[in-house]
């Protein structure tokens, strides 16, 4: 599987990072529609797009309004957006209210199921979804193809007692949100986000192959907004994802 990070931060873009979006170009599959989604245009290589929305907070869905340009001039047959049922209504009535946005992009909303084989993507890619704890609710997923498994977990508060750990055990790669460095645990709990050590402990407990950190704090534009050195004492194979980073497993 090959994928590219179109955006890697949370809440709002900064001079270095757009908000979260991850694209599998060979499959036309996209995880979340943050501000980084505008970059999808240069990677489109299929006649369909399948967009998974973990939830509909603005930093994860605003990129849907960019789809006119993403597919402009492409031979696009269909763009499907998978979202939990009641959140589709929120998008249609609010994000695409005519006073906010003048026209509905060329998309088909698909009610998202929770569980195995929730999303069928071409080329034998299966997507397994599971619930996460976050204000308003969020959904994580396992992307599986050719015997490889990638877990995508955002937005949530990491903890060794969280139910999602049994879903991600043993994956080859874990993409996990890490908004805060250590020391902001109270704020993380209130906002439904994660601190660094807790994420590293989750990766170690679950025996994942590699950990890539996303949804980092946009107020910190440095190379290391998390504190990787201390994290590597807990889980050594960890990196911070960067915009336009390409990964193949």
N, C-alpha and C positions, 0 to 999 in steps of 0.2 A: 504494500500500500504506500502511496505517495500522497503527501498533503503539504499545503503551504499556509502559513499564518498570515492572514490578511490584516489582522489587528490583534493586539495582545493586552491592551489595558482595559480598565473598567471605568465606569461613571462618565468620563468625558475624554476626548482625545487630547493629546499634547503635541509638542513639537517633534516628539520621537515616536510615539505610538498612537495608533487608532484603536477604537474600542473593538471588542472581541469578535472575531470571525475566522473560521478555519475552513479551507476548501480542499476537497479531494478532486482535482481537475479531471482525472481519467474517468471518474464516475459521475461527475456533475453534482456532487454532494457537498453541502455547506452546513457547518455547525454554527448557528447563530448569525444574526444579521446586524452586527455593529457597524460603526462608521467605516470600518475597514472594507466593507462589502464593495465599495466602488472599485477596488482593485481586482475584483473577480473578472472584470471584462477582459483583462489581458490573459487570463488563464482558461477561459471558456473553450472547451474542445468537444462538447457534446451538444445534442439537440434538445436536451432536457436538463433542468436544474431541479434539485430536491433540497429544500432548505428546512433544517431542523431548528426550531426555536425552543431553547431551554426554558424560557419564560418571556414575558413581554415588557419588562422594564426597558426604558427607552434606549439604554446603551446596548441592548441586545436585539432591538427590532427596528431602529430608525433606518437602517440600511435597506429595508424593504422599499423605502421611497426612492432609492437609487436605481431600482431595477429597470426603469425605462432606458437609462444609459448603459447599464450592464449588458442588456440584450440587443441594444441598437445595432442594426446591421448584421446580426448573427442569424443563422437559420435555426431559430429556437422554436421547437414544437410545443413545449409546455414548461411552465415553472410551477412546481408544487411547493407549498409551504405547510409543513406539519406543525400543528399547534394544538394545545389542549382546548377542548370545545368552547368553554365560556370565554376564553381569551381571544378566540377568533372574533367574537362579537365586539370585544373591546377594541381590537385593531380596526375593524370595519367602521365602528361608530365614532371612534376618537382619532386614531392616527390618520385615518383616511376620511375624516370629516371634511366636506368641501371647503370649509373655512380655514382648515389647516393644510390641506393638500388637494389640488384641483381635480385629480383624476385617479382612479384605481389603476395601479400597475397591472401588467398582464400576468396575473397569478391565480392559481386555484388553491384555496385553503383545503387542507385535508385534516380531519379530526385525528389527533394523535392517540394511539393506543399505548398503554403501559404494559410492558412485558416483552417476551421473546418475539422476534420477527415483527416488531412494531412498524418498521419502515422497510420496504423492499426497494433497493436501489439496483440498477442494472449491473451486470458483470459480477454476479454472485456476491454482492456485498449485503450483509444483513445487519440490522440495527436493533439492538435490545435496549429498551428504555426502562428507567426506574425513578421513583420519586426522591427528591431531595428536600431538606428542610431549609426554607428561605421565606422571608416575608412575601406573601402573595403566591408562594409555591414555585418550585423549579423542578426541572427534570434532567437527569443525567442519562448517559447512554454508553453502550458498548458497540463499537464498530468492528465488525469481523469480516475478514476476507482472506482466503488462501491460508487458513490456519493461524493467522495473526489476529490479535485482539488489542484494540486501543480503547481506553476508557476516557470519557470526557465528563468532568465534574465541575460545574459552575452554575450558579452561585450557591454556596452553602458554607456552614461553619464546620470545619473538619474536627473530628473527634474519634477516639478509638471505640466509642460505644454507639456510633452512628450506624443505622441499618444498611446504608449503601456499601459498607465495607465488604459484605459478603458478595455483592455484585461484581466488585472490581478485583477480587482476589486473583493473583497470578497473571494479570494482563501483561502483555509485552511492553506497553507504554501507557502511562497515566498522565493525562493532561488535566491539571488541577488548578483551580483558582488559588491565589495567595495574595490577597489585597494588602495585608498588613505584615510588617515585620513583628517580631516578638515585642511584647510590652503594651499591645493594644487589644488584649483579649476581651475586655469589657465592651469596647466599641465594636469589635468583631461580632460578639454575641448579639448585640442590639441590632446591627445592620444585616446580619446573616452572611457574614464573610469569614475568612480564615486567616489565622496567623501562621507564621512560617514553621515553627517547630511542630505544631499540630499536623501540618500537611506532610512533613517529613516522616513523622511517626506513623501516619496512615500508610504511606508508601512502604515503609519497612514492615509494618504489621501484615500488609496484604501481599508482600512478596512480589511486587511489580518489578519489571525489568528496568524501566527508566522512568524518571519523573521530569515533566516539563511544566514549569510554573507560568500561569497566565493570569489575566485580570489583576495585574499589579497596580499599585496606587499611582494615579496619573500625576500626582504632585511631585513625584520623584522621577526625574528623567535620566538618572545615572545608569551605568552599566549594571549595578547591583542594588536594586531598591529593597532587597529582602534580607541579605546577609548570608550568602551562600557558604562561606567558610564554616560557620557553625552548623549549618544544615547538613553539610557533608560528613560531619561526625556522627550523624544519625542515619543518613541515607546517602551514600556516596555518589550515586549516578543521577545527579540532579542538575538541571540547567534552567535558566530563565529564557523563555521563548522571546524571540524578537520579530517584529514585523518583517514580512517577506522571507522569513526563515523557511527553507524547504526541508522536509524530512521524509525518509523512506525506511520502512521496516520490512 
